[in-house]
Amino acid sequence: MNSSNRAQDRNLVLLILATVILVGALLVAFVVHLASRQISLRLEQDFHAAVEAIDAGESGTATKLWRSLHQSEDHQAHADLIKCGLELNNGDPDAAIHKLEGMKHDGELEAARSLFIAKALIQLDRIDDAEATYQSILKTDASHSRAQRGLKQIAAIRTKEEDTQQFFTDVKPMVDKFCGDCHANPLPYSFPKSHWAEEVKQGFELYKLFDRHDLEVPDQALVTKYFRLQAPTEFDFSPVLDQRSHGPSTEFALLKPSAPAIANPGVAHVAWVSLEEGERPVLLVTDMRNGSVSAFDPNHPDRAARTLAQLRNPCHSTICDLDRDGNLDVLVADLGSFVPADNHDGRVICLKSDGKNGYEEVVLLDNVGRVADVQPGDFDSDGDIDLIVAVFGWRTTGSIQYLENTSDSGDEFQFKERQLDPRHGTIHVPVIDINQDGHLDFIALISQAHEEVVAFINDGRGKFSPQTLYAANDPSFGSSGIQLIDLDQDEDIDVLYTNGDSFDSALMKPYHGVQWLENKGDLHFEAHRVANGFGVYRAVAVDVDADTDLDIVAVSALPTKVLDPDLVKTTDSIICLINDGQQNFGKHVIEQGVCSHLTCDVGDFDQDGDIDFATGHVNLFDELMNMPPIDIWLNQSEPADADK
């Protein structure tokens, strides 16, 4: 009996123990389940909070919440959705929407996915699609607050668009009349938003400076708003960057030293010319900062240049026998000041040759604005040399002047001056019989907001009729130079045209580069974009690779205070555009990061049968610097097969 009782007692103890263990296990399981549920609820709350944060644009908060979701194996789908939302807030709606459209979810995840898709569609300006997405969410859950907010946002966008459109409708006529009265209307994309306040301010100041009172002056704040609303936040540089080479070509080698270094060079013009008939050419170097006009022999780079004259601020030199004594003289355009200004210190100088390497300085024209170019020709058909003068000026000064030669048989030059065009900003005035009627005409590149290439057609008696060959659609186009050349070799004269002047705005502009104005006959020219390039200042066409077609050498100059100095370091400063024979040009980079070249010229400097080129340097830095005034680049390529 005792034995039976003990057995029963043991069984009872075991039963109690088993019950306790079972209850304990159930309790532990309940606690674990409760904790897991709490974690899951917290993660669900984190997910909703992350969606709210993304909707509010609070990427930092959303990122922290994403990390907690990402650590949970059960919430990877939630984490992936939040990751897409973060991509939206980081400005990559295309990538986000691509991922979102590849996901499949149910319930609240599907609602969040649809919300993010709608947000991406708004960023992509697909407003109608975004509205349809929000409406689909509300069909499932009519009280969905975020979808309701989304529809209100779309309504606000449409109202704003309507208001903005009405603003443009109201303001555009005033802007067109005021800002486009004396030049093309400014294009909103020619400056980023941050620059338009200053640009508009300058335009209003110029209107006052010119003492004009003939136009209705609009509200300056409205004009600024008009351009800012349409302007890009920042420039898209891809048109230039997509054409860039990975590194400099080895087709040309820099001759070191090209010339002895001098203090603070400001070379505005370099030309490969003969100073006397029958003599080997030299590089005629015109320095607008130190005032020298000098001759440099590239075969003797160790020798200092021979100074022909020391003037004020000469910027362009041209060879001609002005007095018809058999010796070649040098015509010099003298700015009169290095820094742009509306002074009357410009001059035209003749360096009259004595035939023995000596030159007499003779002033032909003075008391005018800054003179950028002077070109000779017998325009009135009387047998002597007349002159066309580009008085660049600055803002209130400048014009194109005709100097009719009225000299008698004596030694003294006499000219009768007549204005041909009252506009400021003329850079170049090369002479050519453009219409092939036997009379010399000239082509003018007029910058400073006018941005036109104009032919001045001569009747043979020195009377000229202007005809515009090309007009840029933007007053800040940045015209910088022209060369008259038969680029396509079809026996008429085309215009090689560069626009790269950045010195007014200190902006690197994606629409700067090289254009070819193709002569189609009857003074009709068709513009072709040859290459994009920051700060292109001069382009010269020549057969670089000896394959009988014309290639192009182009150089660049940029101010040192551009907004993106790091980009300047890798900017193409010298390029060679190789022609495939059909006027399709492939870019070969010769030099990068030395954007201090306003000028270049070509020739066979080392007499080895191929084309070399020289560039001028201008010190654009604030501090005094020693550098060579010119660089000489020698052609290293093998001659191409002439039968190519």
C-alpha positions, 0 to 999 in steps of 0.5 A, a space after each residue: 500500500 505504501 508502495 502504491 501511494 509512493 507511485 501515485 505521489 511520483 506520478 502526481 509530482 511528474 504531472 505537476 512538473 509537466 504542467 509547470 513546464 508546459 505552462 512555462 513554455 506557453 508563457 515563454 512562447 506568449 512573451 516571445 510572440 508578444 515581443 515579436 508582435 511589438 517589434 513588427 508593430 514598431 517596424 510597421 510604424 517605422 515604415 509609415 513614418 518613413 513614407 511620411 518623411 519621404 512625402 515631406 522631403 525629410 530624407 535624413 529621417 527616412 534614411 534612419 528608418 530605412 536602416 531599421 527596416 533593412 535589418 529585418 528579414 521580414 521587412 525587406 519589401 518595406 525597405 526596398 520601397 523606402 529605398 526607392 522613395 529616397 531615390 526620388 528625394 535625391 532627384 532620380 525619378 527615372 531610376 526610382 520609377 523603373 524599380 517601382 514599376 517592377 515591384 508587385 505588392 498587396 495592401 498597404 505596400 501596394 498603396 505606398 508603391 503607388 504613392 511613390 510612383 505618383 510622386 515620381 510622375 510629378 517630378 517627371 511633369 507627367 501630371 495627368 498620369 500622377 492624377 490617375 495614380 492617386 485616383 486609383 488609390 482612392 478607389 481602394 481606400 476613399 479616405 487615404 489621406 496621402 492620396 487626397 493630399 496628392 490630388 490637392 498638390 496637382 490642383 495647386 500645380 495646375 493653378 500655378 501653371 495657369 497663373 504662370 502662363 497668364 503671367 507670361 501672356 501679360 509680361 512677354 509683350 513688354 519684355 519683347 518690346 523693351 529688351 529686344 528693341 536694339 538687338 535680339 531678345 535675350 533667351 532665358 536659357 542663356 543664363 542660369 536662374 542665379 544670374 538673371 537679376 544681375 543681367 536684367 539690372 545691367 540692361 536697365 542701367 544701359 538703357 539709362 546710360 544711352 540716355 534713351 526715353 523712347 520706350 515704355 520701361 517695364 517693372 524691373 522685378 517683373 522682367 527678372 521674374 520672367 527670365 528666372 521662371 524659364 531659366 535652368 537652375 544650372 547649365 547642362 554641359 553635356 553638349 561640350 563634355 560628350 565631345 571631350 577627349 580623354 587626353 591630349 593627342 600626340 599629333 603636335 609637340 610643344 616646342 620648348 622653349 617656344 619663346 623667352 618668358 616675359 612679364 604679364 603677356 597680353 598677346 591679342 594677335 599672332 600672324 605668320 607673315 613676311 615683313 618684306 617681299 621675298 623674305 622668309 615669314 616670321 611670327 608677327 606678335 601684337 601684345 595689347 598689354 605691354 604695347 609691343 609689336 614684334 617679330 619672332 623667328 620660330 627657327 631661333 626660339 632662344 632669341 628674343 623677338 625683334 621689336 618693331 614698335 612700342 605702342 599703347 595697347 595694340 591688338 591687331 597687325 596687318 601687312 600692306 604697302 600703304 605708301 606704295 614705295 615697294 616696302 611692306 608697312 604694318 597697319 596696327 589697330 591700337 585699343 588705347 586701353 587694356 581694360 574695356 572703357 568708353 574712352 577716345 584713346 583708340 588709334 590706327 597706326 602705320 609702321 612705315 617701313 624704310 626697307 632696312 628693318 626700321 619703322 616710322 610710327 605714323 598716326 592715321 586716326 586717333 581720338 576714337 574708341 578702342 580700335 580692334 582691327 584695320 584692313 586695307 583695300 582700294 575700295 574707290 577704284 582710284 589706285 591707292 589704299 583705303 582703310 576699313 577700321 573696326 572701332 570696337 569701343 565698349 558701350 557708348 563708343 564704337 563704330 565702323 569707319 571708312 578712311 578714304 585715301 586722299 593723299 597726294 604724291 607727297 610723303 604725308 598720309 591723308 585720309 577722309 573719314 566716314 562712318 559706315 555703321 554706328 554700332 559698337 562691338 566690331 571685332 574683325 573686318 576682313 576684306 573680300 570680293 564676296 559677290 565676285 563683282 570685281 569690287 572689294 567688299 568687307 565682312 564685319 563681325 559685330 559683337 556686344 549684343 548685336 552678334 551679327 556677321 554683316 557683309 558690306 557690299 561695295 559699289 566700286 566707288 567706296 559706297 557700301 550697302 550692309 547685308 546681314 549674313 548671320 544673326 545669332 538669336 541671343 545677345 550674349 552669344 559671345 562672338 569672338 572671331 571670323 576667318 574668310 575661307 573656302 572651307 568646303 572648297 566649292 570655289 566660293 568664300 565661307 565664314 569660319 566663326 567662333 563664339 566663346 567670349 566669357 569675359 562679361 559674365 565669367 560663365 562657361 557656356 555650353 553653346 560656345 564653339 565653332 560654326 561654319 557659315 556655308 556660302 549658298 550663293 546670292 549672299 545666302 549663308 547656312 550655319 552649321 555647328 562644327 564643334 562645341 567648346 568652352 571659351 573658343 576665341 579663334 579658329 583657323 582652317 588649314 590642311 593639317 593632315 595633308 589629305 587635301 581637305 581643310 581641317 581646323 585649329 581652334 584655341 580657347 580663353 577663359 577668365 580665371 574667375 569662372 564659376 567652376 574652376 575645376 572644370 577649367 583644368 580639364 577644358 580643351 584649350 587647343 583642339 584640331 578638328 579633322 575633316 573627313 572630306 565631307 565637312 564632318 569633323 572629328 576632334 583631336 585635343 592638343 592641349 587641356 587646361 591652359 585657356 589663355 589663348 586669344 589667337 593662333 596662326 598656322 604655317 610650316 615653321 620648321 620647313 619640313 613640309 607640314 603645317 605647324 601652328 602658334 598660339 598667343 598667351 594672355 595672363 588672365 590672373 590677377 597677379 603678375 606672372 612670367 610666361 612665354 608670349 607665344 607657344 609653337 606647336 610642331 606637327 609630328 604626324 606622318 603625311 596622309 595618303 593624298 589619294 585618301 
